[in-house]
Amino acid sequence: MLSSIARRRLQNITAQGARRSISVQSLLHGSPEAKEAGDIEVLQHSRLVARGKYVHGFEVHKVKPDAIDEYKGAAEKYYTALKDDPELHVKLTGSWETVVGDQDTFVHVLEYENYAGFDKTTDLIRNSEHAKAYKAILPHVTSRTSQLTQEFAFFPTAPPHAQGGVFELRSYQLKPGTLLEWENAWRKGIEARRKFVAPVGAWFSQVGRLHQVHHMWQYPSLEARKEMRETAWKIDGWAETVSKTAQLATEMDSFIMLPLPYSPLK
């Protein structure tokens, strides 16, 4: 028989073990409270920083070096048909070939009428002649990635135009949970850049590779890019913006791209 003191000690030990078990389960699986808080945080971030009207799909294709011309022909047929089909309700923002950065890489950005529009459009594509046109692309491709993004509210995507020159796509892999901080710091300093070059667009990922932001610029030439960036560093606010945002990123990439002939942005 256990004494009353021994029984109380045993009860305390059992209770502590149960609390530890619950704590371990929370770490392994996430408590309902933590999951709910995380879901709310993601939702709030999207509502706070997103323009909310459209969803932009980034489609990136790595192409066989000896099949570039064949790929370009098949891609033009497919993406031109998409943008010209009024039933799809999808716009081709642009199509580009990377010339500095990942070689033999092509970037296509499509604009959907929110997520419901994406569902409807992709459904129609799967059950149409467009699907056959897409299959003609595949023999020339070594890898494909796709990502769904939303525009930053302060940085809507530019309408179709033909200004010539080169495009720069800058991509940042952020530390999880820093999107709001990055957007706040970058928004304050972006006016320094706007004085010298008009931005094309800025997006943050929501499906696919997460915690990523992209922004795109268009310059008359690489030499003009160099001069404009050097001038921006002399304007109050830009150096601070770069310093703050760099601390929030784990990876940064810059790609110089040329638009394909059928690209609405070129």
TANORQUI-V771804 format. One record per residue. RES is the residue in three letters. PHI is phi in radians with two decimals (* if undefined). PSI is psi as a letter, one per 40 degrees, with the letter a starting at -180 (none if undefined). OMEGA is omega in whole degrees, 0 to 359 (none if undefined). Layout:
BEGIN
RES_PHI_PSI_OMEGA + RES_PHI_PSI_OMEGA
END
This chain:
BEGIN
MET_*_h_178 + LEU_-1.50_i_175 + SER_-1.26_i_179 + SER_-1.08_d_179 + ILE_-1.16_d_180 + ALA_-1.13_d_179 + ARG_-1.08_d_180 + ARG_-1.13_d_178 + ARG_-1.08_d_180 + LEU_-1.11_d_179 + GLN_-1.11_d_179 + ASN_-1.11_d_180 + ILE_-1.10_d_180 + THR_-1.09_d_180 + ALA_-1.12_d_179 + GLN_-1.11_d_179 + GLY_-1.12_d_179 + ALA_-1.11_d_179 + ARG_-1.12_d_178 + ARG_-1.10_d_180 + SER_-1.08_d_178 + ILE_-1.10_d_180 + SER_-1.09_d_179 + VAL_-1.12_d_178 + GLN_-1.05_d_179 + SER_-1.12_d_180 + LEU_-1.18_d_183 + LEU_-1.32_d_188 + HIS_-2.01_e_183 + GLY_1.46_h_179 + SER_-1.22_i_177 + PRO_-0.99_d_180 + GLU_-1.13_d_181 + ALA_-1.17_d_179 + LYS_-1.09_d_180 + GLU_-1.11_d_179 + ALA_-1.11_d_179 + GLY_-1.14_d_178 + ASP_-1.08_d_180 + ILE_-1.11_d_181 + GLU_-1.08_d_180 + VAL_-1.09_d_180 + LEU_-1.10_d_181 + GLN_-1.13_d_179 + HIS_-1.01_d_181 + SER_-1.09_d_181 + ARG_-1.18_d_184 + LEU_-1.34_d_188 + VAL_-1.86_e_186 + ALA_-1.53_i_171 + ARG_-1.19_d_169 + GLY_1.52_e_187 + LYS_-1.43_d_185 + TYR_-2.23_i_170 + VAL_-2.06_h_179 + HIS_-1.90_h_177 + GLY_-1.73_h_175 + PHE_-1.70_h_177 + GLU_-2.03_h_184 + VAL_-2.05_h_182 + HIS_-2.06_h_169 + LYS_-1.65_h_190 + VAL_-2.00_i_176 + LYS_-1.06_h_183 + PRO_-0.99_d_182 + ASP_-1.58_e_181 + ALA_-2.20_f_184 + ILE_-1.05_d_183 + ASP_-1.12_d_179 + GLU_-1.12_d_178 + TYR_-1.11_d_181 + LYS_-1.01_d_180 + GLY_-1.13_d_180 + ALA_-1.20_d_180 + ALA_-1.16_d_179 + GLU_-1.08_d_179 + LYS_-1.07_d_184 + TYR_-1.23_d_186 + TYR_-1.25_d_176 + THR_-1.16_d_179 + ALA_-1.12_d_179 + LEU_-1.08_d_185 + LYS_-1.21_d_182 + ASP_-1.63_e_181 + ASP_-1.64_h_184 + PRO_-1.18_e_181 + GLU_-1.30_d_185 + LEU_-1.41_d_182 + HIS_0.94_f_177 + VAL_-2.34_i_179 + LYS_-2.01_i_173 + LEU_-1.58_h_178 + THR_-1.18_d_179 + GLY_3.14_i_176 + SER_-2.34_h_186 + TRP_-2.40_i_172 + GLU_-1.98_h_180 + THR_-1.33_h_179 + VAL_-1.96_d_172 + VAL_-2.30_h_186 + GLY_2.14_a_178 + ASP_-1.16_h_183 + GLN_-1.34_i_179 + ASP_1.01_f_182 + THR_-2.08_h_182 + PHE_-2.18_h_183 + VAL_-2.08_h_177 + HIS_-2.16_h_180 + VAL_-2.07_h_181 + LEU_-1.97_i_181 + GLU_-1.96_h_180 + TYR_-1.90_i_178 + GLU_-1.45_g_183 + ASN_1.06_a_186 + TYR_-1.19_d_176 + ALA_-1.10_d_177 + GLY_-1.14_d_177 + PHE_-1.07_d_179 + ASP_-1.02_d_183 + LYS_-1.17_d_182 + THR_-1.11_d_182 + THR_-1.14_d_176 + ASP_-1.10_d_179 + LEU_-1.13_d_181 + ILE_-1.10_d_182 + ARG_-1.07_d_184 + ASN_-1.95_f_182 + SER_-2.51_a_178 + GLU_-1.17_e_179 + HIS_-1.07_d_180 + ALA_-1.09_d_178 + LYS_-1.17_d_179 + ALA_-1.11_d_179 + TYR_-1.18_d_180 + LYS_-1.09_d_178 + ALA_-1.20_e_177 + ILE_-1.32_d_193 + LEU_-1.02_d_181 + PRO_-1.07_e_184 + HIS_-1.70_e_188 + VAL_-1.89_h_176 + THR_-1.72_d_176 + SER_-2.78_i_180 + ARG_-2.41_i_171 + THR_-2.35_i_176 + SER_-2.37_i_183 + GLN_-2.66_h_175 + LEU_-1.80_h_184 + THR_-2.29_i_171 + GLN_-2.18_i_179 + GLU_-1.32_i_167 + PHE_-1.19_h_186 + ALA_-1.04_d_184 + PHE_-1.55_e_191 + PHE_-2.49_g_182 + PRO_-1.14_i_182 + THR_-1.15_h_181 + ALA_-1.15_i_176 + PRO_-1.28_i_179 + PRO_-0.97_h_176 + HIS_-2.81_i_180 + ALA_-2.28_g_182 + GLN_-1.79_e_181 + GLY_1.35_a_180 + GLY_1.55_a_184 + VAL_-2.10_i_175 + PHE_-1.96_i_174 + GLU_-2.07_h_174 + LEU_-1.85_h_179 + ARG_-1.92_h_182 + SER_-2.16_h_183 + TYR_-2.23_h_172 + GLN_-1.65_h_185 + LEU_-1.56_i_170 + LYS_-1.17_h_181 + PRO_-0.94_h_177 + GLY_1.56_e_185 + THR_-1.93_e_184 + LEU_-1.05_d_181 + LEU_-1.09_d_180 + GLU_-1.14_d_179 + TRP_-1.11_d_181 + GLU_-1.06_d_182 + ASN_-1.14_d_181 + ALA_-1.20_d_183 + TRP_-1.23_d_181 + ARG_-1.09_d_181 + LYS_-1.17_d_184 + GLY_-1.69_e_187 + ILE_-1.17_d_180 + GLU_-1.07_d_177 + ALA_-1.11_d_180 + ARG_-1.32_d_183 + ARG_-1.05_d_182 + LYS_-1.20_e_186 + PHE_-2.10_d_181 + VAL_-2.65_h_180 + ALA_-1.40_h_179 + PRO_-1.26_i_177 + VAL_-1.55_d_180 + GLY_3.05_i_177 + ALA_-2.57_h_187 + TRP_-2.45_i_171 + PHE_-2.21_i_187 + SER_-1.36_i_176 + GLN_-2.24_d_177 + VAL_-2.40_h_186 + GLY_1.79_a_176 + ARG_-1.16_h_185 + LEU_-1.57_i_179 + HIS_1.01_f_178 + GLN_-2.06_i_171 + VAL_-2.22_i_178 + HIS_-2.29_i_166 + HIS_-2.47_i_188 + MET_-2.23_i_181 + TRP_-2.31_i_178 + GLN_-2.19_h_182 + TYR_-2.23_i_176 + PRO_-1.06_d_181 + SER_-2.88_i_176 + LEU_-1.18_d_177 + GLU_-1.14_d_178 + ALA_-1.13_d_176 + ARG_-1.02_d_180 + LYS_-1.02_d_182 + GLU_-1.15_d_181 + MET_-1.17_d_179 + ARG_-1.18_d_178 + GLU_-1.14_d_178 + THR_-1.17_d_181 + ALA_-1.07_d_180 + TRP_-1.14_e_181 + LYS_-1.52_e_182 + ILE_-1.57_h_178 + ASP_-1.00_h_175 + GLY_1.90_d_185 + TRP_-1.28_d_180 + ALA_-1.05_d_179 + GLU_-1.15_d_178 + THR_-1.07_d_181 + VAL_-1.09_d_181 + SER_-1.08_d_183 + LYS_-1.22_d_184 + THR_-1.23_d_179 + ALA_-1.08_d_180 + GLN_-1.23_e_183 + LEU_-1.67_e_184 + ALA_-1.87_i_175 + THR_-1.78_d_178 + GLU_-2.51_i_177 + MET_-2.43_h_179 + ASP_-2.33_i_175 + SER_-2.25_h_180 + PHE_-2.11_h_174 + ILE_-1.68_h_188 + MET_-2.29_i_173 + LEU_-1.99_h_180 + PRO_-1.27_i_174 + LEU_-1.36_i_187 + PRO_-0.97_d_183 + TYR_-1.58_e_182 + SER_-1.16_h_176 + PRO_-1.10_d_174 + LEU_-1.71_h_181 + LYS_-2.81_none_none
END
